[in-house]
Amino acid sequence: MKVGRYLIIFVLLMGALITFGDRGLIDNYRMKEKLVALKTINHELTLENTALKKSITLLKDDPSYIEMMARSELGMVKKGDLVYRMAQ
């Protein structure tokens, strides 16, 4: 009779450790969620890096792209362009 009780207590204790312990089922589930989130972030960063590499290549080789970026981001104008200033 005592052996049966000890065996039941042992099995319950091991079940609790497997479920709630370090590297248990709950910890494993959380790590899988974290892995999915990190893979998503990694994919987004890969896409951003690809776009930046394309932009770098265009800035090195394409004069019309350089002109477009200078006009849009730096507000530069070419000789002969009409500039309109709006009063506020």
PDB file of N, CA, C and O in Angstrom, chain B, residues numbered from 101:
ATOM      1  N   MET B 101       0.816  -1.193   0.000  1.00  0.00           N
ATOM      2  CA  MET B 101       0.000   0.000   0.000  1.00  0.00           C
ATOM      3  C   MET B 101       0.868   1.268   0.000  1.00  0.00           C
ATOM      4  O   MET B 101       0.599   2.222  -0.730  1.00  0.00           O
ATOM      5  N   LYS B 102       1.934   1.251   0.852  1.00  0.00           N
ATOM      6  CA  LYS B 102       2.794   2.437   0.909  1.00  0.00           C
ATOM      7  C   LYS B 102       3.542   2.640  -0.408  1.00  0.00           C
ATOM      8  O   LYS B 102       3.772   3.773  -0.830  1.00  0.00           O
ATOM      9  N   VAL B 103       3.915   1.545  -1.047  1.00  0.00           N
ATOM     10  CA  VAL B 103       4.641   1.642  -2.313  1.00  0.00           C
ATOM     11  C   VAL B 103       3.752   2.288  -3.372  1.00  0.00           C
ATOM     12  O   VAL B 103       4.239   3.084  -4.176  1.00  0.00           O
ATOM     13  N   GLY B 104       2.479   1.969  -3.390  1.00  0.00           N
ATOM     14  CA  GLY B 104       1.532   2.543  -4.339  1.00  0.00           C
ATOM     15  C   GLY B 104       1.378   4.042  -4.147  1.00  0.00           C
ATOM     16  O   GLY B 104       1.303   4.799  -5.115  1.00  0.00           O
ATOM     17  N   ARG B 105       1.333   4.465  -2.888  1.00  0.00           N
ATOM     18  CA  ARG B 105       1.220   5.914  -2.607  1.00  0.00           C
ATOM     19  C   ARG B 105       2.470   6.646  -3.060  1.00  0.00           C
ATOM     20  O   ARG B 105       2.398   7.709  -3.676  1.00  0.00           O
ATOM     21  N   TYR B 106       3.622   6.057  -2.743  1.00  0.00           N
ATOM     22  CA  TYR B 106       4.875   6.687  -3.148  1.00  0.00           C
ATOM     23  C   TYR B 106       4.997   6.736  -4.669  1.00  0.00           C
ATOM     24  O   TYR B 106       5.503   7.703  -5.238  1.00  0.00           O
ATOM     25  N   LEU B 107       4.529   5.688  -5.302  1.00  0.00           N
ATOM     26  CA  LEU B 107       4.568   5.653  -6.752  1.00  0.00           C
ATOM     27  C   LEU B 107       3.650   6.717  -7.356  1.00  0.00           C
ATOM     28  O   LEU B 107       4.033   7.376  -8.323  1.00  0.00           O
ATOM     29  N   ILE B 108       2.455   6.897  -6.808  1.00  0.00           N
ATOM     30  CA  ILE B 108       1.531   7.925  -7.288  1.00  0.00           C
ATOM     31  C   ILE B 108       2.108   9.317  -7.053  1.00  0.00           C
ATOM     32  O   ILE B 108       2.038  10.172  -7.935  1.00  0.00           O
ATOM     33  N   ILE B 109       2.672   9.550  -5.886  1.00  0.00           N
ATOM     34  CA  ILE B 109       3.278  10.851  -5.584  1.00  0.00           C
ATOM     35  C   ILE B 109       4.449  11.119  -6.540  1.00  0.00           C
ATOM     36  O   ILE B 109       4.606  12.228  -7.050  1.00  0.00           O
ATOM     37  N   PHE B 110       5.263  10.085  -6.771  1.00  0.00           N
ATOM     38  CA  PHE B 110       6.398  10.216  -7.681  1.00  0.00           C
ATOM     39  C   PHE B 110       5.933  10.557  -9.092  1.00  0.00           C
ATOM     40  O   PHE B 110       6.496  11.442  -9.736  1.00  0.00           O
ATOM     41  N   VAL B 111       4.904   9.857  -9.575  1.00  0.00           N
ATOM     42  CA  VAL B 111       4.382  10.098 -10.925  1.00  0.00           C
ATOM     43  C   VAL B 111       3.801  11.508 -11.030  1.00  0.00           C
ATOM     44  O   VAL B 111       4.025  12.191 -12.029  1.00  0.00           O
ATOM     45  N   LEU B 112       3.058  11.953 -10.011  1.00  0.00           N
ATOM     46  CA  LEU B 112       2.499  13.310 -10.028  1.00  0.00           C
ATOM     47  C   LEU B 112       3.609  14.364 -10.002  1.00  0.00           C
ATOM     48  O   LEU B 112       3.529  15.375 -10.700  1.00  0.00           O
ATOM     49  N   LEU B 113       4.634  14.122  -9.198  1.00  0.00           N
ATOM     50  CA  LEU B 113       5.751  15.061  -9.122  1.00  0.00           C
ATOM     51  C   LEU B 113       6.477  15.134 -10.464  1.00  0.00           C
ATOM     52  O   LEU B 113       6.809  16.226 -10.925  1.00  0.00           O
ATOM     53  N   MET B 114       6.725  13.999 -11.088  1.00  0.00           N
ATOM     54  CA  MET B 114       7.398  13.994 -12.388  1.00  0.00           C
ATOM     55  C   MET B 114       6.535  14.663 -13.467  1.00  0.00           C
ATOM     56  O   MET B 114       7.053  15.373 -14.329  1.00  0.00           O
ATOM     57  N   GLY B 115       5.228  14.435 -13.414  1.00  0.00           N
ATOM     58  CA  GLY B 115       4.328  15.088 -14.359  1.00  0.00           C
ATOM     59  C   GLY B 115       4.353  16.600 -14.208  1.00  0.00           C
ATOM     60  O   GLY B 115       4.346  17.327 -15.200  1.00  0.00           O
ATOM     61  N   ALA B 116       4.383  17.077 -12.958  1.00  0.00           N
ATOM     62  CA  ALA B 116       4.461  18.522 -12.717  1.00  0.00           C
ATOM     63  C   ALA B 116       5.781  19.082 -13.223  1.00  0.00           C
ATOM     64  O   ALA B 116       5.812  20.163 -13.811  1.00  0.00           O
ATOM     65  N   LEU B 117       6.871  18.358 -13.000  1.00  0.00           N
ATOM     66  CA  LEU B 117       8.168  18.834 -13.484  1.00  0.00           C
ATOM     67  C   LEU B 117       8.230  18.858 -15.013  1.00  0.00           C
ATOM     68  O   LEU B 117       8.780  19.785 -15.608  1.00  0.00           O
ATOM     69  N   ILE B 118       7.663  17.834 -15.633  1.00  0.00           N
ATOM     70  CA  ILE B 118       7.663  17.797 -17.105  1.00  0.00           C
ATOM     71  C   ILE B 118       6.828  18.938 -17.672  1.00  0.00           C
ATOM     72  O   ILE B 118       7.190  19.525 -18.691  1.00  0.00           O
ATOM     73  N   THR B 119       5.712  19.255 -17.019  1.00  0.00           N
ATOM     74  CA  THR B 119       4.826  20.298 -17.528  1.00  0.00           C
ATOM     75  C   THR B 119       5.333  21.694 -17.206  1.00  0.00           C
ATOM     76  O   THR B 119       5.397  22.548 -18.090  1.00  0.00           O
ATOM     77  N   PHE B 120       5.696  21.938 -15.947  1.00  0.00           N
ATOM     78  CA  PHE B 120       6.005  23.300 -15.501  1.00  0.00           C
ATOM     79  C   PHE B 120       7.486  23.565 -15.296  1.00  0.00           C
ATOM     80  O   PHE B 120       7.865  24.718 -15.091  1.00  0.00           O
ATOM     81  N   GLY B 121       8.324  22.567 -15.340  1.00  0.00           N
ATOM     82  CA  GLY B 121       9.739  22.739 -15.045  1.00  0.00           C
ATOM     83  C   GLY B 121      10.497  23.444 -16.150  1.00  0.00           C
ATOM     84  O   GLY B 121       9.951  23.758 -17.207  1.00  0.00           O
ATOM     85  N   ASP B 122      11.773  23.685 -15.878  1.00  0.00           N
ATOM     86  CA  ASP B 122      12.653  24.290 -16.869  1.00  0.00           C
ATOM     87  C   ASP B 122      12.756  23.336 -18.049  1.00  0.00           C
ATOM     88  O   ASP B 122      12.996  22.142 -17.868  1.00  0.00           O
ATOM     89  N   ARG B 123      12.579  23.852 -19.238  1.00  0.00           N
ATOM     90  CA  ARG B 123      12.528  23.078 -20.481  1.00  0.00           C
ATOM     91  C   ARG B 123      11.357  22.100 -20.500  1.00  0.00           C
ATOM     92  O   ARG B 123      11.423  21.037 -21.116  1.00  0.00           O
ATOM     93  N   GLY B 124      10.307  22.477 -19.825  1.00  0.00           N
ATOM     94  CA  GLY B 124       9.100  21.657 -19.809  1.00  0.00           C
ATOM     95  C   GLY B 124       8.195  21.991 -20.978  1.00  0.00           C
ATOM     96  O   GLY B 124       8.593  22.702 -21.901  1.00  0.00           O
ATOM     97  N   LEU B 125       6.990  21.482 -20.936  1.00  0.00           N
ATOM     98  CA  LEU B 125       6.052  21.678 -22.039  1.00  0.00           C
ATOM     99  C   LEU B 125       5.668  23.145 -22.223  1.00  0.00           C
ATOM    100  O   LEU B 125       5.603  23.640 -23.348  1.00  0.00           O
ATOM    101  N   ILE B 126       5.415  23.833 -21.118  1.00  0.00           N
ATOM    102  CA  ILE B 126       5.025  25.251 -21.209  1.00  0.00           C
ATOM    103  C   ILE B 126       6.182  26.093 -21.730  1.00  0.00           C
ATOM    104  O   ILE B 126       5.987  26.972 -22.569  1.00  0.00           O
ATOM    105  N   ASP B 127       7.385  25.825 -21.233  1.00  0.00           N
ATOM    106  CA  ASP B 127       8.567  26.550 -21.696  1.00  0.00           C
ATOM    107  C   ASP B 127       8.814  26.269 -23.176  1.00  0.00           C
ATOM    108  O   ASP B 127       9.189  27.170 -23.925  1.00  0.00           O
ATOM    109  N   ASN B 128       8.607  25.044 -23.591  1.00  0.00           N
ATOM    110  CA  ASN B 128       8.770  24.666 -24.995  1.00  0.00           C
ATOM    111  C   ASN B 128       7.779  25.421 -25.875  1.00  0.00           C
ATOM    112  O   ASN B 128       8.145  25.888 -26.953  1.00  0.00           O
ATOM    113  N   TYR B 129       6.551  25.545 -25.437  1.00  0.00           N
ATOM    114  CA  TYR B 129       5.521  26.282 -26.196  1.00  0.00           C
ATOM    115  C   TYR B 129       5.907  27.751 -26.339  1.00  0.00           C
ATOM    116  O   TYR B 129       5.776  28.329 -27.418  1.00  0.00           O
ATOM    117  N   ARG B 130       6.384  28.352 -25.248  1.00  0.00           N
ATOM    118  CA  ARG B 130       6.799  29.765 -25.304  1.00  0.00           C
ATOM    119  C   ARG B 130       7.974  29.970 -26.255  1.00  0.00           C
ATOM    120  O   ARG B 130       8.030  30.956 -26.990  1.00  0.00           O
ATOM    121  N   MET B 131       8.909  29.026 -26.229  1.00  0.00           N
ATOM    122  CA  MET B 131      10.068  29.132 -27.112  1.00  0.00           C
ATOM    123  C   MET B 131       9.660  28.999 -28.582  1.00  0.00           C
ATOM    124  O   MET B 131      10.236  29.668 -29.440  1.00  0.00           O
ATOM    125  N   LYS B 132       8.687  28.156 -28.883  1.00  0.00           N
ATOM    126  CA  LYS B 132       8.217  28.038 -30.261  1.00  0.00           C
ATOM    127  C   LYS B 132       7.574  29.335 -30.722  1.00  0.00           C
ATOM    128  O   LYS B 132       7.782  29.759 -31.858  1.00  0.00           O
ATOM    129  N   GLU B 133       6.786  29.977 -29.843  1.00  0.00           N
ATOM    130  CA  GLU B 133       6.188  31.276 -30.202  1.00  0.00           C
ATOM    131  C   GLU B 133       7.264  32.317 -30.443  1.00  0.00           C
ATOM    132  O   GLU B 133       7.177  33.104 -31.386  1.00  0.00           O
ATOM    133  N   LYS B 134       8.281  32.321 -29.589  1.00  0.00           N
ATOM    134  CA  LYS B 134       9.371  33.274 -29.732  1.00  0.00           C
ATOM    135  C   LYS B 134      10.139  33.026 -31.040  1.00  0.00           C
ATOM    136  O   LYS B 134      10.555  33.969 -31.713  1.00  0.00           O
ATOM    137  N   LEU B 135      10.317  31.756 -31.386  1.00  0.00           N
ATOM    138  CA  LEU B 135      11.008  31.414 -32.621  1.00  0.00           C
ATOM    139  C   LEU B 135      10.242  31.913 -33.839  1.00  0.00           C
ATOM    140  O   LEU B 135      10.843  32.429 -34.781  1.00  0.00           O
ATOM    141  N   VAL B 136       8.935  31.764 -33.828  1.00  0.00           N
ATOM    142  CA  VAL B 136       8.114  32.247 -34.939  1.00  0.00           C
ATOM    143  C   VAL B 136       8.228  33.767 -35.062  1.00  0.00           C
ATOM    144  O   VAL B 136       8.350  34.296 -36.167  1.00  0.00           O
ATOM    145  N   ALA B 137       8.187  34.467 -33.923  1.00  0.00           N
ATOM    146  CA  ALA B 137       8.312  35.930 -33.948  1.00  0.00           C
ATOM    147  C   ALA B 137       9.679  36.351 -34.486  1.00  0.00           C
ATOM    148  O   ALA B 137       9.775  37.289 -35.277  1.00  0.00           O
ATOM    149  N   LEU B 138      10.731  35.659 -34.059  1.00  0.00           N
ATOM    150  CA  LEU B 138      12.072  35.998 -34.533  1.00  0.00           C
ATOM    151  C   LEU B 138      12.239  35.701 -36.022  1.00  0.00           C
ATOM    152  O   LEU B 138      12.920  36.447 -36.725  1.00  0.00           O
ATOM    153  N   LYS B 139      11.636  34.634 -36.506  1.00  0.00           N
ATOM    154  CA  LYS B 139      11.704  34.334 -37.937  1.00  0.00           C
ATOM    155  C   LYS B 139      10.985  35.399 -38.746  1.00  0.00           C
ATOM    156  O   LYS B 139      11.435  35.763 -39.832  1.00  0.00           O
ATOM    157  N   THR B 140       9.864  35.905 -38.224  1.00  0.00           N
ATOM    158  CA  THR B 140       9.134  36.972 -38.911  1.00  0.00           C
ATOM    159  C   THR B 140       9.976  38.239 -38.978  1.00  0.00           C
ATOM    160  O   THR B 140      10.063  38.875 -40.028  1.00  0.00           O
ATOM    161  N   ILE B 141      10.592  38.604 -37.867  1.00  0.00           N
ATOM    162  CA  ILE B 141      11.451  39.790 -37.836  1.00  0.00           C
ATOM    163  C   ILE B 141      12.638  39.608 -38.782  1.00  0.00           C
ATOM    164  O   ILE B 141      13.023  40.539 -39.490  1.00  0.00           O
ATOM    165  N   ASN B 142      13.209  38.410 -38.789  1.00  0.00           N
ATOM    166  CA  ASN B 142      14.339  38.122 -39.671  1.00  0.00           C
ATOM    167  C   ASN B 142      13.946  38.263 -41.132  1.00  0.00           C
ATOM    168  O   ASN B 142      14.710  38.807 -41.929  1.00  0.00           O
ATOM    169  N   HIS B 143      12.769  37.782 -41.491  1.00  0.00           N
ATOM    170  CA  HIS B 143      12.291  37.899 -42.875  1.00  0.00           C
ATOM    171  C   HIS B 143      12.094  39.365 -43.260  1.00  0.00           C
ATOM    172  O   HIS B 143      12.462  39.778 -44.359  1.00  0.00           O
ATOM    173  N   GLU B 144      11.510  40.149 -42.348  1.00  0.00           N
ATOM    174  CA  GLU B 144      11.308  41.573 -42.625  1.00  0.00           C
ATOM    175  C   GLU B 144      12.640  42.290 -42.808  1.00  0.00           C
ATOM    176  O   GLU B 144      12.770  43.139 -43.690  1.00  0.00           O
ATOM    177  N   LEU B 145      13.625  41.959 -41.987  1.00  0.00           N
ATOM    178  CA  LEU B 145      14.945  42.584 -42.112  1.00  0.00           C
ATOM    179  C   LEU B 145      15.639  42.164 -43.409  1.00  0.00           C
ATOM    180  O   LEU B 145      16.353  42.960 -44.018  1.00  0.00           O
ATOM    181  N   THR B 146      15.431  40.929 -43.825  1.00  0.00           N
ATOM    182  CA  THR B 146      16.001  40.475 -45.088  1.00  0.00           C
ATOM    183  C   THR B 146      15.415  41.253 -46.256  1.00  0.00           C
ATOM    184  O   THR B 146      16.139  41.655 -47.166  1.00  0.00           O
ATOM    185  N   LEU B 147      14.094  41.468 -46.230  1.00  0.00           N
ATOM    186  CA  LEU B 147      13.463  42.262 -47.290  1.00  0.00           C
ATOM    187  C   LEU B 147      13.980  43.698 -47.287  1.00  0.00           C
ATOM    188  O   LEU B 147      14.227  44.274 -48.346  1.00  0.00           O
ATOM    189  N   GLU B 148      14.142  44.270 -46.103  1.00  0.00           N
ATOM    190  CA  GLU B 148      14.655  45.642 -46.001  1.00  0.00           C
ATOM    191  C   GLU B 148      16.090  45.716 -46.515  1.00  0.00           C
ATOM    192  O   GLU B 148      16.450  46.667 -47.209  1.00  0.00           O
ATOM    193  N   ASN B 149      16.913  44.719 -46.180  1.00  0.00           N
ATOM    194  CA  ASN B 149      18.293  44.699 -46.668  1.00  0.00           C
ATOM    195  C   ASN B 149      18.354  44.593 -48.186  1.00  0.00           C
ATOM    196  O   ASN B 149      19.195  45.225 -48.825  1.00  0.00           O
ATOM    197  N   THR B 150      17.467  43.800 -48.756  1.00  0.00           N
ATOM    198  CA  THR B 150      17.424  43.672 -50.210  1.00  0.00           C
ATOM    199  C   THR B 150      17.072  45.006 -50.861  1.00  0.00           C
ATOM    200  O   THR B 150      17.682  45.402 -51.854  1.00  0.00           O
ATOM    201  N   ALA B 151      16.084  45.695 -50.291  1.00  0.00           N
ATOM    202  CA  ALA B 151      15.697  46.998 -50.831  1.00  0.00           C
ATOM    203  C   ALA B 151      16.841  48.010 -50.696  1.00  0.00           C
ATOM    204  O   ALA B 151      17.078  48.807 -51.604  1.00  0.00           O
ATOM    205  N   LEU B 152      17.540  47.978 -49.575  1.00  0.00           N
ATOM    206  CA  LEU B 152      18.661  48.902 -49.384  1.00  0.00           C
ATOM    207  C   LEU B 152      19.810  48.597 -50.339  1.00  0.00           C
ATOM    208  O   LEU B 152      20.453  49.516 -50.846  1.00  0.00           O
ATOM    209  N   LYS B 153      20.074  47.321 -50.586  1.00  0.00           N
ATOM    210  CA  LYS B 153      21.129  46.961 -51.546  1.00  0.00           C
ATOM    211  C   LYS B 153      20.775  47.457 -52.947  1.00  0.00           C
ATOM    212  O   LYS B 153      21.639  47.932 -53.684  1.00  0.00           O
ATOM    213  N   LYS B 154      19.511  47.344 -53.301  1.00  0.00           N
ATOM    214  CA  LYS B 154      19.064  47.829 -54.615  1.00  0.00           C
ATOM    215  C   LYS B 154      19.236  49.341 -54.707  1.00  0.00           C
ATOM    216  O   LYS B 154      19.672  49.864 -55.732  1.00  0.00           O
ATOM    217  N   SER B 155      18.886  50.040 -53.619  1.00  0.00           N
ATOM    218  CA  SER B 155      19.035  51.493 -53.596  1.00  0.00           C
ATOM    219  C   SER B 155      20.507  51.891 -53.689  1.00  0.00           C
ATOM    220  O   SER B 155      20.847  52.851 -54.380  1.00  0.00           O
ATOM    221  N   ILE B 156      21.366  51.167 -53.008  1.00  0.00           N
ATOM    222  CA  ILE B 156      22.803  51.465 -53.066  1.00  0.00           C
ATOM    223  C   ILE B 156      23.332  51.271 -54.476  1.00  0.00           C
ATOM    224  O   ILE B 156      24.106  52.088 -54.975  1.00  0.00           O
ATOM    225  N   THR B 157      22.911  50.189 -55.116  1.00  0.00           N
ATOM    226  CA  THR B 157      23.352  49.933 -56.486  1.00  0.00           C
ATOM    227  C   THR B 157      22.887  51.046 -57.417  1.00  0.00           C
ATOM    228  O   THR B 157      23.648  51.511 -58.266  1.00  0.00           O
ATOM    229  N   LEU B 158      21.638  51.472 -57.256  1.00  0.00           N
ATOM    230  CA  LEU B 158      21.128  52.555 -58.099  1.00  0.00           C
ATOM    231  C   LEU B 158      21.868  53.862 -57.829  1.00  0.00           C
ATOM    232  O   LEU B 158      22.151  54.616 -58.760  1.00  0.00           O
ATOM    233  N   LEU B 159      22.182  54.136 -56.562  1.00  0.00           N
ATOM    234  CA  LEU B 159      22.910  55.372 -56.242  1.00  0.00           C
ATOM    235  C   LEU B 159      24.326  55.352 -56.814  1.00  0.00           C
ATOM    236  O   LEU B 159      24.871  56.406 -57.142  1.00  0.00           O
ATOM    237  N   LYS B 160      24.920  54.189 -56.936  1.00  0.00           N
ATOM    238  CA  LYS B 160      26.266  54.099 -57.501  1.00  0.00           C
ATOM    239  C   LYS B 160      26.264  54.235 -59.019  1.00  0.00           C
ATOM    240  O   LYS B 160      27.188  54.814 -59.590  1.00  0.00           O
ATOM    241  N   ASP B 161      25.232  53.703 -59.678  1.00  0.00           N
ATOM    242  CA  ASP B 161      25.295  53.542 -61.124  1.00  0.00           C
ATOM    243  C   ASP B 161      24.318  54.388 -61.931  1.00  0.00           C
ATOM    244  O   ASP B 161      24.560  54.603 -63.118  1.00  0.00           O
ATOM    245  N   ASP B 162      23.241  54.871 -61.355  1.00  0.00           N
ATOM    246  CA  ASP B 162      22.165  55.496 -62.134  1.00  0.00           C
ATOM    247  C   ASP B 162      22.072  56.993 -61.826  1.00  0.00           C
ATOM    248  O   ASP B 162      21.578  57.369 -60.763  1.00  0.00           O
ATOM    249  N   PRO B 163      22.534  57.846 -62.730  1.00  0.00           N
ATOM    250  CA  PRO B 163      22.482  59.293 -62.490  1.00  0.00           C
ATOM    251  C   PRO B 163      21.057  59.835 -62.360  1.00  0.00           C
ATOM    252  O   PRO B 163      20.826  60.774 -61.598  1.00  0.00           O
ATOM    253  N   SER B 164      20.112  59.268 -63.081  1.00  0.00           N
ATOM    254  CA  SER B 164      18.741  59.762 -62.971  1.00  0.00           C
ATOM    255  C   SER B 164      18.145  59.440 -61.589  1.00  0.00           C
ATOM    256  O   SER B 164      17.348  60.213 -61.057  1.00  0.00           O
ATOM    257  N   TYR B 165      18.533  58.307 -61.023  1.00  0.00           N
ATOM    258  CA  TYR B 165      18.070  57.966 -59.672  1.00  0.00           C
ATOM    259  C   TYR B 165      18.692  58.915 -58.643  1.00  0.00           C
ATOM    260  O   TYR B 165      18.031  59.335 -57.693  1.00  0.00           O
ATOM    261  N   ILE B 166      19.956  59.243 -58.841  1.00  0.00           N
ATOM    262  CA  ILE B 166      20.623  60.195 -57.938  1.00  0.00           C
ATOM    263  C   ILE B 166      19.922  61.551 -57.999  1.00  0.00           C
ATOM    264  O   ILE B 166      19.695  62.187 -56.970  1.00  0.00           O
ATOM    265  N   GLU B 167      19.580  61.987 -59.213  1.00  0.00           N
ATOM    266  CA  GLU B 167      18.876  63.259 -59.375  1.00  0.00           C
ATOM    267  C   GLU B 167      17.511  63.218 -58.692  1.00  0.00           C
ATOM    268  O   GLU B 167      17.122  64.166 -58.010  1.00  0.00           O
ATOM    269  N   MET B 168      16.790  62.119 -58.879  1.00  0.00           N
ATOM    270  CA  MET B 168      15.464  61.990 -58.256  1.00  0.00           C
ATOM    271  C   MET B 168      15.566  62.041 -56.726  1.00  0.00           C
ATOM    272  O   MET B 168      14.758  62.696 -56.068  1.00  0.00           O
ATOM    273  N   MET B 169      16.556  61.353 -56.171  1.00  0.00           N
ATOM    274  CA  MET B 169      16.721  61.352 -54.710  1.00  0.00           C
ATOM    275  C   MET B 169      17.123  62.741 -54.209  1.00  0.00           C
ATOM    276  O   MET B 169      16.653  63.182 -53.160  1.00  0.00           O
ATOM    277  N   ALA B 170      17.986  63.427 -54.952  1.00  0.00           N
ATOM    278  CA  ALA B 170      18.404  64.773 -54.548  1.00  0.00           C
ATOM    279  C   ALA B 170      17.216  65.723 -54.563  1.00  0.00           C
ATOM    280  O   ALA B 170      17.095  66.578 -53.685  1.00  0.00           O
ATOM    281  N   ARG B 171      16.354  65.586 -55.534  1.00  0.00           N
ATOM    282  CA  ARG B 171      15.176  66.458 -55.614  1.00  0.00           C
ATOM    283  C   ARG B 171      14.164  66.139 -54.510  1.00  0.00           C
ATOM    284  O   ARG B 171      13.630  67.050 -53.877  1.00  0.00           O
ATOM    285  N   SER B 172      13.902  64.855 -54.281  1.00  0.00           N
ATOM    286  CA  SER B 172      12.849  64.503 -53.330  1.00  0.00           C
ATOM    287  C   SER B 172      13.302  64.615 -51.872  1.00  0.00           C
ATOM    288  O   SER B 172      12.551  65.106 -51.029  1.00  0.00           O
ATOM    289  N   GLU B 173      14.518  64.166 -51.569  1.00  0.00           N
ATOM    290  CA  GLU B 173      14.939  64.150 -50.164  1.00  0.00           C
ATOM    291  C   GLU B 173      15.672  65.414 -49.733  1.00  0.00           C
ATOM    292  O   GLU B 173      15.579  65.824 -48.576  1.00  0.00           O
ATOM    293  N   LEU B 174      16.391  66.023 -50.646  1.00  0.00           N
ATOM    294  CA  LEU B 174      17.183  67.196 -50.283  1.00  0.00           C
ATOM    295  C   LEU B 174      16.559  68.506 -50.753  1.00  0.00           C
ATOM    296  O   LEU B 174      17.024  69.584 -50.382  1.00  0.00           O
ATOM    297  N   GLY B 175      15.525  68.418 -51.554  1.00  0.00           N
ATOM    298  CA  GLY B 175      14.849  69.625 -52.018  1.00  0.00           C
ATOM    299  C   GLY B 175      15.662  70.421 -53.032  1.00  0.00           C
ATOM    300  O   GLY B 175      15.455  71.627 -53.169  1.00  0.00           O
ATOM    301  N   MET B 176      16.562  69.789 -53.730  1.00  0.00           N
ATOM    302  CA  MET B 176      17.399  70.476 -54.710  1.00  0.00           C
ATOM    303  C   MET B 176      16.610  70.721 -55.998  1.00  0.00           C
ATOM    304  O   MET B 176      15.673  69.993 -56.327  1.00  0.00           O
ATOM    305  N   VAL B 177      17.016  71.758 -56.704  1.00  0.00           N
ATOM    306  CA  VAL B 177      16.388  72.083 -57.985  1.00  0.00           C
ATOM    307  C   VAL B 177      17.472  72.207 -59.047  1.00  0.00           C
ATOM    308  O   VAL B 177      18.636  72.489 -58.761  1.00  0.00           O
ATOM    309  N   LYS B 178      17.044  71.985 -60.276  1.00  0.00           N
ATOM    310  CA  LYS B 178      17.959  72.071 -61.404  1.00  0.00           C
ATOM    311  C   LYS B 178      17.880  73.482 -61.990  1.00  0.00           C
ATOM    312  O   LYS B 178      16.862  74.160 -61.850  1.00  0.00           O
ATOM    313  N   LYS B 179      18.921  73.904 -62.623  1.00  0.00           N
ATOM    314  CA  LYS B 179      18.944  75.221 -63.250  1.00  0.00           C
ATOM    315  C   LYS B 179      17.837  75.266 -64.301  1.00  0.00           C
ATOM    316  O   LYS B 179      17.723  74.373 -65.140  1.00  0.00           O
ATOM    317  N   GLY B 180      17.028  76.318 -64.240  1.00  0.00           N
ATOM    318  CA  GLY B 180      15.926  76.485 -65.177  1.00  0.00           C
ATOM    319  C   GLY B 180      14.590  76.014 -64.619  1.00  0.00           C
ATOM    320  O   GLY B 180      13.559  76.263 -65.244  1.00  0.00           O
ATOM    321  N   ASP B 181      14.564  75.341 -63.462  1.00  0.00           N
ATOM    322  CA  ASP B 181      13.303  74.914 -62.847  1.00  0.00           C
ATOM    323  C   ASP B 181      12.608  76.106 -62.207  1.00  0.00           C
ATOM    324  O   ASP B 181      13.257  77.010 -61.680  1.00  0.00           O
ATOM    325  N   LEU B 182      11.283  76.097 -62.259  1.00  0.00           N
ATOM    326  CA  LEU B 182      10.506  77.114 -61.571  1.00  0.00           C
ATOM    327  C   LEU B 182      10.197  76.635 -60.149  1.00  0.00           C
ATOM    328  O   LEU B 182       9.718  75.520 -59.943  1.00  0.00           O
ATOM    329  N   VAL B 183      10.479  77.491 -59.189  1.00  0.00           N
ATOM    330  CA  VAL B 183      10.249  77.147 -57.790  1.00  0.00           C
ATOM    331  C   VAL B 183       9.089  77.974 -57.280  1.00  0.00           C
ATOM    332  O   VAL B 183       9.104  79.200 -57.381  1.00  0.00           O
ATOM    333  N   TYR B 184       8.091  77.317 -56.737  1.00  0.00           N
ATOM    334  CA  TYR B 184       6.929  78.003 -56.171  1.00  0.00           C
ATOM    335  C   TYR B 184       7.038  77.977 -54.665  1.00  0.00           C
ATOM    336  O   TYR B 184       7.280  76.929 -54.065  1.00  0.00           O
ATOM    337  N   ARG B 185       6.859  79.136 -54.056  1.00  0.00           N
ATOM    338  CA  ARG B 185       6.856  79.199 -52.591  1.00  0.00           C
ATOM    339  C   ARG B 185       5.460  79.586 -52.152  1.00  0.00           C
ATOM    340  O   ARG B 185       4.897  80.576 -52.620  1.00  0.00           O
ATOM    341  N   MET B 186       4.920  78.810 -51.265  1.00  0.00           N
ATOM    342  CA  MET B 186       3.567  79.066 -50.770  1.00  0.00           C
ATOM    343  C   MET B 186       3.661  79.873 -49.472  1.00  0.00           C
ATOM    344  O   MET B 186       4.401  79.511 -48.556  1.00  0.00           O
ATOM    345  N   ALA B 187       2.915  80.949 -49.409  1.00  0.00           N
ATOM    346  CA  ALA B 187       2.891  81.764 -48.185  1.00  0.00           C
ATOM    347  C   ALA B 187       2.024  81.051 -47.150  1.00  0.00           C
ATOM    348  O   ALA B 187       0.989  80.465 -47.466  1.00  0.00           O
ATOM    349  N   GLN B 188       2.484  81.123 -45.913  1.00  0.00           N
ATOM    350  CA  GLN B 188       1.716  80.435 -44.852  1.00  0.00           C
ATOM    351  C   GLN B 188       0.974  81.405 -44.013  1.00  0.00           C
ATOM    352  O   GLN B 188       0.278  81.008 -43.078  1.00  0.00           O
TER     353      GLN B 188
END
